[in-house]
Amino acid sequence: MISVKEAKNLISKHTKALNPVSIDLAKASGHILAADVYAQYDIPAFSQSSMDGYAIKFADREKELVLIGEMAAGTETDITIQNGETSRIFTGAPLPKGADTVVMQEKIIRADGRITIQDSNLKLGLNVRDKGSEIKAGALAMEKGSMLSAAAIGFLAGIGLNNLSVYPMPRAAIIVTGKELQQPGKMLGFGQVYESNSYSLSAALKHEGIEQITVYEADDNLQILKNVLQKAIAGNDVVLLTGGVSVGDYDFVIEAAAQCGIKQIFHKVKQKPGKPLFFGTIAEKLIFGLPGNPSSVLSCYYNYVLPSIKSLSNKVNNLMEIEAELTHPYSKPAGLAHFLKGRYDKGKVTPLNAQESYKLSSFAQANCLICLEEKVEHYEKGDVLTVMLFPY
């Protein structure tokens, strides 16, 4: 067995970002840019008004001005104003030729086709968005490695881009093993339990923006599992198997992985829950053998799978680790790191009841994992320890 730290380091060492792909801007939200993006045009492409008002020559501000027309957003006809003239203008409309300033409509008196300005604070260029004031043609718009947030998507659309080079989200497969499993909504037969691991893992993957998720079922049979595993490897970047990673008579994951050509990086970690964790690679694809117990599955997901998924899409792992005070004493045997389901609130953390690996009820109430060190046996109330906050 290896330590938690060793396991995380080995996974990180064998994980690299997927090759960039070109996608439509409308589908790019949540991705990471794989190349610098440059503006193709001056934005705005013309000088425009930032509000409804009147376009003037600043030098004419103290004159009575003749109204000669109007400019609305989207107009296809230009206007030129001469000395002593003005044009009605609306927000976003091109500034007429000859004009250099826009007066707010509330700051004028209009009568008989003429206006008089009443704005002692008027300045040259006021209420005008200059051509290229957002960005100049050829300028760097966004750097490689930037997260494409909602604002970033809007900004890139606003400068005319519709296609980007990004790091793709990984394609994920979930293989559920065990002939005792029954689907929710159906009656349980003798010896059956409801299958929940594919549901929790799918929900966690979808939260990370992964849309291509395929769920497979495999009976407790070596050849069947091997066939399913080969199919999952062929079409996915990361494969998550649940169950079958121990050493029982019906645990075939390790042998099936070997027969599929998967290189074993490690098997078994000094931790509870999730000690039988398996990790391997094949053609730069990541294979995780997760224990079958639901709490073990999610503990391993947050500790090992989530960081690797972030790396595949070239994202920073946002699973926050902070320090918190323990609200009451807790003891455990030495030799294994423990991950307890807990509730964090205002700098303090409380271990929940039902810590057993087959119980998911406490996980459903938890907002963090409490990380207990491998060699430490007893923690006192008020001890400061590491807490891993869930991202949602």
Secondary structure, 3 states (H helix, E strand, C coil): CECHHHHHHHHHHCCCCCCCEEEEHHHCCCCEECCCEECCCCECCCCEECCCEEEECHHHCCCCEEEEEEECCCCCCCCECCCCEEEEECCCCECCECCCEEEEHHHEEEECCEEEECCCCCCCCCCEECCCCCECCCCEEECCCCECCHHHHHHHHHCCCCEEEEECCCCEEEEEECCCEECCCCCCCCCCEECCHHHHHHHHHHHCCCCCEEEEEECCCHHHHHHHHHHHHHHCCEEEEECCCCCCCCCCHHHHHHHCCCEEEEECECEECCCCCEEEEECCEEEEEECCCHHHHHHHHHHHHHHHHHHHCCCCCCCCEEEEEECCCEECCCCCEEEEEEEEECCEEEECCCCCCCCCHHHHHCCEEEEECCCCCEECCCCEEEEEECCC
